[in-house]
Amino acid sequence: MRKNKTGSGLSHRTTRRTFIQTAAGGATAALAAGVGIATRPARAKVVGANDRIGLGMIGCGGRGSWLLDLINTLKTSGSNVEIVSVCDIYRPRLDKAAKTYHAKSYTDYRELLADANVDVVVIATPDHIHGQQAIDAVRAGKDIYCEKPVTHWRQFELTKQLFHVVTQSDRIFQLGSQYMSDSAWGQAGKFVREGLIGQPIHAECGLFRVGDFGERGMPIDDPNAKPGPDLNWEAFLGDAPKRPFDVSRFFRWRMYWDYSGGPATDLYPHCMSQVVSMLGVKMPSLVVATGGKFRYEEREVPDTFNMLIDYPEKITICVLGTQGNDHPGTWSRPPSRSPVLRGWEGTLTFEGEEIVFTPAYGSQKEANRFAVKQPYDTARHMNNFLTCCRTREQPYCPIDLAYHVQTPLQMGILSLREGKAARFDPAREKILL
């Protein structure tokens, strides 16, 4: 198990030492077609190598605030980036962020996207809001850093639409799956492509932690908060089922199926992105999942979630996890269950700062160890995005990887909820139950 030097979710190279487990609570939704957003991509400003990048933050809750602090730290360390605009549908959060970073404030993200001073946007809103905001950002000519997951579990069609909108544009898209900044995955992926393990056949990964990160991990900022000019409940709901205002749903949205997918979409992009990238697989053929609420009854979403994913390349990925136990250590190494890649000729595992090759029975290959060039770093992940906005190269976690990770996760949730195996039809690009 490879470990960073802090024992936290942030590497020693990242400025902040405390990993904030709360999530972004501010969000807005594109409910009215054609309001402030062009139906075709706008002419985008080309950011030169020495130009300042004007950044707009959509969502100033827990994760959004954390990212704002990180971006500001990059700026003070020499990165030519400026936080020019912030947006949130909850006024207290918006005002605090605007004052802290001397930024222009918006309560409607479409107005932020229309701001000519904004070159790139960071989306840190609840899961079910990400997809439409990202599509609108592409059409407004902005580059995008979007927190994981790329979309909500029930939004496969929106996920597919976003994938095609981004790939048909010239926009940079980086998913905030920061562990992809670790060079181990690129190095191991090269070994796989070169045939070190032979024909891949099986992989496993997962994430284990203690805590529901709903009731306890997402504080209610104001128990007396109510919809009105300082809290836009309709914008928060977006395309989710229409419900009366509920202070818990607004502030602790990760507990509810309407806005979250539990560990499958909240946590597993962190471990699946690496494995999908290393194996080079795309869409699965079949997904089955098990799990449920085995410890935290106050929430709707599961705390334990396991899935098996079969691919047409005759490879199975096994994803295991629970929020009821943290062995081998919550955030001790991303992910807390290091990946295992098995092939006909051998296996790749990850120990310390080394990639370990173990020959399979009967193989003529020799055991070997390879040094990892650089550990993961959240600051590097964000800086990679900003660099790619200048070079127009693909970032660590681009839209195609986000699409190929999110789809099996969506299939897994549908499998669990419906009690059926989920299949993917590549000809029609559809999930079938």
DONUGU-655442 format. One line per field, with one value per residue (C-alpha): x, y, z; residue in one letter. Coordinates in nm, 3 decimals, padded with zeros to 5 digits. Layout:
BEGIN
xx [X,...] .
yy [Y,...] .
zz [Z,...] .
resn [a,...] .
END
This chain:
BEGIN
xx [00.000,00.157,00.125,00.173,00.376,00.096,-00.139,-00.425,-00.620,-00.386,-00.029,00.263,00.301,-00.048,-00.066,-00.364,-00.317,-00.678,-00.900,-01.246,-01.503,-01.800,-01.925,-02.023,-02.373,-02.420,-02.573,-02.778,-02.964,-03.039,-03.414,-03.508,-03.372,-03.189,-03.150,-02.807,-02.650,-02.599,-02.734,-02.406,-02.052,-01.942,-01.620,-01.374,-01.085,-00.749,-00.540,-00.175,00.125,00.171,-00.190,-00.375,-00.647,-00.971,-01.143,-01.506,-01.616,-01.966,-02.056,-01.895,-01.980,-01.732,-01.552,-01.585,-01.434,-01.150,-01.076,-01.089,-00.825,-00.615,-00.640,-00.550,-00.246,-00.142,-00.172,00.047,00.297,00.332,00.053,-00.099,-00.459,-00.714,-01.042,-01.263,-01.615,-01.800,-02.151,-02.378,-02.752,-02.707,-02.630,-02.418,-02.173,-02.166,-02.099,-01.821,-01.642,-01.684,-01.543,-01.253,-01.133,-01.252,-01.453,-01.771,-02.068,-02.357,-02.657,-02.723,-02.440,-02.558,-02.469,-02.122,-02.079,-02.171,-01.894,-01.624,-01.360,-01.415,-01.192,-01.237,-01.492,-01.468,-01.791,-01.828,-02.204,-02.410,-02.384,-02.715,-02.624,-02.281,-02.380,-02.602,-02.369,-02.076,-02.268,-02.365,-02.002,-01.884,-02.146,-02.030,-01.674,-01.526,-01.279,-01.405,-01.276,-01.570,-01.573,-01.650,-01.881,-01.932,-02.311,-02.577,-02.648,-02.984,-02.843,-02.682,-02.837,-02.698,-02.360,-02.359,-02.468,-02.190,-01.932,-02.035,-02.065,-01.713,-01.551,-01.709,-01.574,-01.225,-01.280,-01.058,-01.239,-01.076,-01.266,-01.170,-01.052,-00.725,-00.561,-00.505,-00.216,-00.014,00.233,00.200,-00.112,00.043,00.356,00.157,-00.071,00.234,00.349,00.007,00.012,00.365,00.246,00.422,00.128,00.016,-00.354,-00.535,-00.810,-00.900,-00.858,-00.974,-00.997,-01.214,-01.231,-01.291,-01.359,-01.555,-01.829,-02.156,-02.044,-02.407,-02.564,-02.229,-02.006,-02.225,-02.324,-02.646,-02.517,-02.846,-03.127,-03.366,-03.274,-03.572,-03.624,-03.630,-03.399,-03.103,-03.169,-03.291,-03.453,-03.584,-03.235,-03.102,-03.362,-03.269,-03.403,-03.449,-03.802,-03.989,-04.017,-04.103,-03.801,-03.612,-03.317,-03.148,-03.181,-03.031,-02.729,-02.682,-02.770,-02.521,-02.763,-03.038,-03.088,-03.231,-02.895,-02.628,-02.533,-02.360,-02.012,-02.054,-02.047,-01.912,-01.603,-01.542,-01.439,-01.128,-01.031,-01.195,-01.043,-00.696,-00.796,-01.001,-00.715,-00.447,-00.646,-00.764,-01.118,-01.418,-01.780,-01.866,-02.086,-02.245,-02.254,-02.399,-02.395,-02.474,-02.483,-02.710,-02.737,-02.543,-02.443,-02.591,-02.970,-03.039,-02.949,-03.119,-02.808,-02.604,-02.299,-02.172,-02.148,-01.978,-01.984,-01.851,-01.796,-01.742,-01.592,-01.610,-01.230,-01.289,-01.175,-01.354,-01.310,-01.413,-01.491,-01.538,-01.604,-01.784,-01.812,-01.842,-01.472,-01.153,-00.901,-00.641,-00.674,-00.897,-00.706,-00.379,-00.316,-00.548,-00.741,-00.736,-00.752,-00.463,-00.545,-00.447,-00.410,-00.395,-00.297,-00.213,00.159,00.160,00.021,00.085,00.041,00.151,00.365,00.522,00.650,00.698,00.504,00.551,00.538,00.480,00.498,00.203,00.245,00.419,00.536,00.895,00.911,01.101,00.969,01.053,00.995,00.969,01.000,00.702,00.813,00.573,00.297,-00.045,-00.104,-00.434,-00.250,-00.078,-00.414,-00.553,-00.231,-00.242,-00.585,-00.462,-00.157,-00.374,-00.595,-00.283,-00.133,-00.466,-00.326,-00.546,-00.541,-00.494,-00.866,-01.036,-01.399,-01.361,-01.218,-01.492,-01.756,-01.607,-01.590,-01.929,-02.125,-02.043,-02.102,-02.445,-02.511,-02.407,-02.650,-02.931,-02.843,-02.861,-03.183,-03.362,-03.218,-03.112,-02.797,-02.734,-02.611,-02.469,-02.576,-02.284,-02.475,-02.745,-02.522,-02.783,-02.803,-03.041,-03.196] .
yy [00.000,00.326,00.608,00.981,01.151,01.321,01.027,01.247,01.282,01.562,01.491,01.661,01.879,02.025,02.342,02.272,02.002,01.936,01.744,01.898,01.623,01.851,01.902,02.197,02.302,02.586,02.499,02.637,02.465,02.542,02.530,02.771,02.695,02.974,03.209,03.367,03.067,03.036,02.721,02.684,02.717,03.077,03.209,03.135,03.351,03.188,03.207,03.263,03.123,03.444,03.563,03.581,03.317,03.460,03.191,03.166,02.936,02.787,02.659,02.803,02.534,02.304,02.171,02.496,02.692,02.441,02.476,02.854,02.843,02.606,02.825,03.132,02.946,02.862,03.229,03.339,03.071,03.226,03.085,03.355,03.291,03.526,03.443,03.699,03.568,03.342,03.203,03.039,03.019,03.057,03.421,03.376,03.149,03.372,03.689,03.525,03.401,03.730,03.926,03.685,03.687,04.034,03.868,03.962,03.766,03.600,03.402,03.261,03.062,03.159,03.519,03.410,03.221,03.538,03.732,03.813,03.821,03.451,03.223,02.900,02.773,02.536,02.349,02.242,02.203,01.895,01.595,01.641,01.996,01.928,01.803,02.086,02.350,02.190,02.175,02.540,02.629,02.463,02.653,02.973,02.902,02.826,02.556,02.343,02.184,01.979,01.804,01.432,01.269,01.416,01.371,01.212,00.836,00.877,01.109,00.871,01.053,01.382,01.218,01.102,01.445,01.616,01.374,01.450,01.825,01.844,01.615,01.808,02.135,02.270,02.307,02.158,01.943,01.811,01.595,01.665,01.309,01.438,01.100,01.081,01.324,01.029,00.913,00.551,00.503,00.633,00.425,00.108,00.172,00.178,-00.155,-00.304,-00.175,-00.313,-00.658,-00.690,-00.870,-01.035,-01.033,-00.848,-01.059,-00.920,-00.606,-00.493,-00.163,00.007,00.257,00.208,00.470,00.529,00.792,00.857,01.206,01.302,01.382,01.415,01.531,01.798,02.055,02.252,02.607,02.758,02.541,02.832,02.883,02.916,02.965,03.325,03.586,03.443,03.074,02.952,02.616,02.570,02.615,02.359,02.101,02.133,01.824,01.631,01.549,01.858,01.855,02.108,02.280,02.068,02.217,01.876,01.807,02.146,02.129,01.749,01.650,01.358,01.158,01.151,00.953,01.260,01.439,01.174,00.814,00.730,00.576,00.454,00.800,01.001,00.789,00.531,00.774,00.812,00.446,00.342,00.620,00.476,00.120,00.214,00.435,00.168,-00.107,00.116,-00.025,00.183,00.072,-00.241,-00.522,-00.612,-00.473,-00.627,-00.469,-00.551,-00.352,-00.133,00.057,-00.172,00.090,00.437,00.417,00.790,00.824,00.704,00.608,00.294,00.297,-00.031,-00.088,-00.365,-00.422,-00.654,-00.506,-00.724,-00.578,-00.707,-00.740,-01.031,-00.836,-00.808,-00.514,-00.579,-00.267,-00.309,-00.062,00.039,00.347,00.126,00.032,00.206,-00.079,-00.044,00.320,00.605,00.833,00.661,00.618,00.703,00.493,00.319,-00.018,-00.002,-00.138,-00.486,-00.561,-00.929,-01.065,-01.403,-01.339,-01.160,-00.903,-00.534,-00.400,-00.077,-00.065,00.243,00.447,00.142,-00.047,-00.420,-00.686,-01.045,-01.319,-01.557,-01.932,-02.074,-01.735,-01.701,-01.337,-01.218,-01.023,-00.655,-00.323,00.021,00.355,00.590,00.922,01.148,01.088,01.240,01.603,01.794,02.117,01.949,01.827,02.180,02.323,02.058,02.190,02.550,02.447,02.257,02.564,02.731,02.442,02.284,01.943,01.681,01.691,01.406,01.320,01.425,01.388,01.047,00.894,01.060,00.913,00.563,00.565,00.721,00.486,00.161,00.341,00.450,00.094,-00.038,00.188,00.092,-00.275,-00.236,-00.035,-00.261,-00.594,-00.673,-00.703,-00.390,-00.433,-00.183,-00.174,-00.016,00.010,00.227,00.369,00.277,00.109,-00.188,-00.353] .
zz [00.000,-00.111,00.140,00.123,00.389,00.574,00.627,00.509,00.186,00.076,-00.018,00.154,-00.154,-00.122,00.085,00.307,00.568,00.657,00.419,00.442,00.413,00.363,00.012,-00.197,-00.108,-00.353,-00.686,-00.969,-01.248,-01.611,-01.591,-01.866,-02.212,-02.387,-02.091,-02.103,-02.281,-02.654,-02.816,-03.008,-02.872,-02.831,-02.976,-02.698,-02.591,-02.651,-02.335,-02.421,-02.239,-02.039,-02.017,-01.691,-01.658,-01.522,-01.314,-01.209,-00.923,-00.941,-00.594,-00.279,-00.025,00.147,-00.160,-00.352,-00.064,-00.040,-00.411,-00.393,-00.121,-00.331,-00.641,-00.438,-00.305,-00.662,-00.747,-00.457,-00.561,-00.905,-01.118,-01.340,-01.239,-01.086,-00.912,-01.084,-01.019,-00.776,-00.784,-00.529,-00.470,-00.093,-00.012,00.306,00.123,-00.181,00.015,00.215,-00.098,-00.283,00.011,00.071,-00.291,-00.397,-00.673,-00.854,-00.724,-00.906,-00.785,-01.134,-01.293,-01.641,-01.561,-01.452,-01.782,-01.969,-01.788,-02.046,-01.772,-01.699,-01.910,-01.713,-01.463,-01.169,-01.094,-00.729,-00.695,-00.597,-00.830,-01.009,-01.115,-01.272,-01.615,-01.734,-01.594,-01.777,-02.106,-02.070,-01.991,-02.313,-02.512,-02.346,-02.462,-02.119,-02.018,-01.730,-01.411,-01.278,-00.943,-00.949,-01.024,-01.368,-01.338,-01.117,-01.122,-01.300,-01.570,-01.821,-02.116,-01.984,-01.928,-02.289,-02.410,-02.215,-02.355,-02.712,-02.653,-02.509,-02.766,-03.051,-02.910,-02.853,-02.479,-02.207,-01.951,-01.635,-01.386,-01.025,-00.962,-00.822,-00.769,-01.144,-01.088,-00.952,-01.219,-01.102,-01.314,-01.636,-01.578,-01.504,-01.801,-02.026,-01.880,-01.957,-02.316,-02.362,-02.251,-01.915,-01.751,-02.075,-02.159,-01.876,-01.720,-01.377,-01.168,-00.828,-00.647,-00.388,-00.107,00.264,00.531,00.851,00.853,00.676,00.567,00.550,00.884,01.063,00.780,00.619,00.881,00.853,00.828,00.942,01.084,01.024,00.657,00.423,00.049,-00.068,-00.217,-00.022,-00.095,-00.434,-00.364,-00.719,-00.861,-00.613,-00.721,-01.089,-01.266,-00.940,-00.819,-00.700,-00.321,-00.050,00.102,00.353,00.538,00.564,00.191,00.108,00.337,00.365,00.012,00.001,00.218,-00.048,-00.370,-00.546,-00.538,-00.465,-00.539,-00.213,-00.226,-00.585,-00.743,-00.451,-00.381,-00.653,-00.930,-00.712,-00.750,-01.077,-01.286,-01.239,-01.327,-01.635,-01.751,-01.698,-01.871,-02.154,-02.140,-02.241,-02.205,-02.002,-02.123,-01.787,-01.431,-01.114,-00.768,-00.407,-00.085,00.122,00.449,00.680,00.941,00.885,00.882,00.882,00.514,00.196,-00.001,00.079,00.303,00.155,-00.219,-00.419,-00.792,-01.065,-01.410,-01.718,-02.035,-02.394,-02.382,-02.138,-01.835,-01.500,-01.263,-00.902,-00.696,-00.319,-00.042,00.273,00.490,00.796,00.827,00.718,00.692,00.542,00.644,00.537,00.301,00.395,00.026,-00.258,-00.296,00.041,-00.138,-00.389,-00.734,-00.842,-01.214,-01.313,-01.654,-01.803,-01.746,-01.411,-01.170,-01.096,-00.743,-00.574,-00.260,-00.104,-00.398,-00.617,-00.882,-00.820,-01.092,-00.979,-01.247,-01.279,-01.236,-01.541,-01.670,-01.790,-01.677,-01.371,-01.072,-01.080,-00.905,-01.062,-00.885,-00.905,-01.054,-00.865,-00.604,-00.639,-00.547,-00.554,-00.633,-00.929,-01.057,-01.060,-01.202,-01.477,-01.574,-01.588,-01.790,-02.039,-02.077,-02.221,-02.419,-02.529,-02.441,-02.274,-01.890,-01.642,-01.624,-01.950,-02.053,-02.219,-01.901,-01.696,-01.931,-01.924,-01.544,-01.473,-01.699,-01.512,-01.182,-01.303,-01.420,-01.078,-00.894,-01.131,-01.077,-00.699,-00.700,-00.951,-00.839,-01.195,-01.400,-01.609,-01.965,-02.211,-02.576,-02.766,-03.095,-02.939,-02.662,-02.402,-02.061,-02.054,-01.747] .
resn [m,r,k,n,k,t,g,s,g,l,s,h,r,t,t,r,r,t,f,i,q,t,a,a,g,g,a,t,a,a,l,a,a,g,v,g,i,a,t,r,p,a,r,a,k,v,v,g,a,n,d,r,i,g,l,g,m,i,g,c,g,g,r,g,s,w,l,l,d,l,i,n,t,l,k,t,s,g,s,n,v,e,i,v,s,v,c,d,i,y,r,p,r,l,d,k,a,a,k,t,y,h,a,k,s,y,t,d,y,r,e,l,l,a,d,a,n,v,d,v,v,v,i,a,t,p,d,h,i,h,g,q,q,a,i,d,a,v,r,a,g,k,d,i,y,c,e,k,p,v,t,h,w,r,q,f,e,l,t,k,q,l,f,h,v,v,t,q,s,d,r,i,f,q,l,g,s,q,y,m,s,d,s,a,w,g,q,a,g,k,f,v,r,e,g,l,i,g,q,p,i,h,a,e,c,g,l,f,r,v,g,d,f,g,e,r,g,m,p,i,d,d,p,n,a,k,p,g,p,d,l,n,w,e,a,f,l,g,d,a,p,k,r,p,f,d,v,s,r,f,f,r,w,r,m,y,w,d,y,s,g,g,p,a,t,d,l,y,p,h,c,m,s,q,v,v,s,m,l,g,v,k,m,p,s,l,v,v,a,t,g,g,k,f,r,y,e,e,r,e,v,p,d,t,f,n,m,l,i,d,y,p,e,k,i,t,i,c,v,l,g,t,q,g,n,d,h,p,g,t,w,s,r,p,p,s,r,s,p,v,l,r,g,w,e,g,t,l,t,f,e,g,e,e,i,v,f,t,p,a,y,g,s,q,k,e,a,n,r,f,a,v,k,q,p,y,d,t,a,r,h,m,n,n,f,l,t,c,c,r,t,r,e,q,p,y,c,p,i,d,l,a,y,h,v,q,t,p,l,q,m,g,i,l,s,l,r,e,g,k,a,a,r,f,d,p,a,r,e,k,i,l,l] .
END
